[in-house]
Amino acid sequence: MRPVASKDLPDLPEDSTCDGESLYLDDAERAVVGAGDRQVLAVRTSHEGEPDLETDATWDLKPYVAYGDCLVSVAPDWSGRIWWASYEGKVGMLDTVEGGAKVLELDERITQPFSVDESGVFLTTEKAVYRLVVDAGGSAAISWRTEYDRGVEVKSGQTVQGSGSGPVLVDGNLVAIADNAEP
């Protein structure tokens, strides 16, 4: 295998706590990327038959995600909405037709990607596991929240608290996370 095309994405701010971009492939075979400049990009291969990548669509989240914050995860739900989460605890859904986003403030840091099934979006924050759904008004809403033992672990001189992973959906309607309290 060898690369045939590449595309430079916007850089993360120098003081950013995030480590890169998250992405998924949509039903139009585009890479949907949460970029370092607080935008979501849909990137596709060139229509010209040449091995090239082009930005097909852009959704600007700068009005909702503050400078210095960054996108941790983007993923589609079962209805095709694009959900996103920021490090500082904002979660939202993009309006891919009219632009803009619906935002839910969790006020808890998010460092892990989330999982999605037909019942909702599951994510871990530094304090709890959440299940989010779309309410009757079309906004993101908390369906349930449960705190977990955050633990205290020292790695390379830093105190680390929180889940060691994003949620994993397993058989029997269970949600699993890595236990940072007992590594």
N, C-alpha and C positions, 0 to 999 in steps of 0.2 A: 504494500500500500504506500502511496505517496500523495502529498497534497497537490491538488491541481489549481486551487484558488484559495486566497485568504482575504480577510477584510479586517482592517484595523478598527477597533471599537473605541468609543470615547474613554479616556483615562478616568480612573477613580481620583477624587481629590487627594492631595498628598497626605492630609491628616485623616483619611478615611479609615475606619475600623473594619471595613469589608475586605474580602480577599479576591473578588472577581465577579464575573457575571454568571447568572443562571440562565438556562434556556430549556426549551422543549421544541419539538417539531409539531406544527399544526396540521390540520387536515388538507391544507394546500401545499404541503411539503416545504413550508418556510420554517426557518429557525426563528423562534420568537425569543428575544434576548432582553433581559433586564440589564441595561448598560450602566456604566459608571457615572454617567452624567444625569442620572435620574430620568431616563427615558426608556420606553419599551420599543424595541425595533423588531420588525418582521423582515427577515433577510431571505432572499431567494436567489436561485441561480439565474444567470442572464438569459434573456429571451433570444439572444442572438446566436445561441449555440456555442459561444465561446465559454471556456471555463472561467467564469467571473461571478462574483457575488454582488448583488445590488440590494439596497434598502427599498423594500416594497411599501412599507407603512411605518409611521412613527407616532407614538403617543407620549406626550410630554407630561411627566408627573411632577415637574418642578413646583407648580402651585400647591402641591400636596405633601411633597417630601422635601424637607429643608436642606439647604446646602450643608454638607458635612455628613448627612445621613445618606444611606445608599439602599439599593434594592437587594434583598437577600434571596428572594424566590419569586418566580413567576410560573403559573401553571393554569391550564384550562379546567373548567368544571364540566360536568356532564351536559350542560346547556350551551357550551361554547364561550362562556364569559372568561375573560382573562383576569385571574386573581393575582395580586402582588402583595409582598410584605417587605417592610423596611426594617433596618437594624434598630431604629429607635422605637419601634412598636406600632407603626401604622400599617393597616391592612386594608386593601380595597379591591374594587372591581373596575375595570376599564369599560367605558362606553365606547366601543370600537366604531360605532356609527356616527354619533354626534360629538364625540370627544369628551374629555373630562373623566372624572372618576368619582365613585362613591367611596368614602373613607370611613374607617372605624379606628378609633384611637384606643389601643390596648394599654399604652403607657408601661409596657414591659418590653425589654429588648428581645429581639428575635435574631438568632444566629444560625438557625438550621432551615433547610428547605421544608416545605409542607407537603402533605399528601392529600389526594382528592379521591372521593368515590361518589356514587350516585346520591349519597345522603348529605354530603357537605365537604367542607375543607377542614383538615386537621392540622394544627400547628403547635409547636412548643415555643414557649417564651422562656426567659430566664427563671420563671417562677411556676408556670402551669402549662397544662395541655388544654387546648381549646378545640371545640367543634364549632365551626361557623357555617351559617346557612344564609340564604337569601330570604328576607322577610316579605310580608305581603306588600310593602311599599317598594320593593325592589332594592333594598339596601342590605349591606352585610350586617348580620346580627349574630350574637353569641347564643348558641344553642345549649352548650354546657361548657363548664370550666372546672378542672380539678387540679389542685396543687400537687406537687410531688416533692420528695426529699431532694433538695438542691445539692446537698453535700458541700464540702469544702475540700478542694484538692489543690496542692501546690505543684505547679509544673513550671520548670525553668524560672523559678523565682516569682511567678504570678499566681495569685489566688484565682482559681477557676470555680465558678458555680453555675449550675444549670444542667440541662440535659446534654448528654454526649451525642445526641442524634436528633434528627427530625422524627416525627411519628411514622411508624410502619403499621399499615393496616393488615391484620392477619385474620384467618378464618375464625368464625364464631363471634363476629362483631367486636373484636378486640383491637386495641391500639397499644403498640409497644414502643418504648423509647429506651435508649441506652442509659444505664444508671451511672451518673457521674459521682453519686454519693458512695457507691461501692464498686470502684472500677475493677 
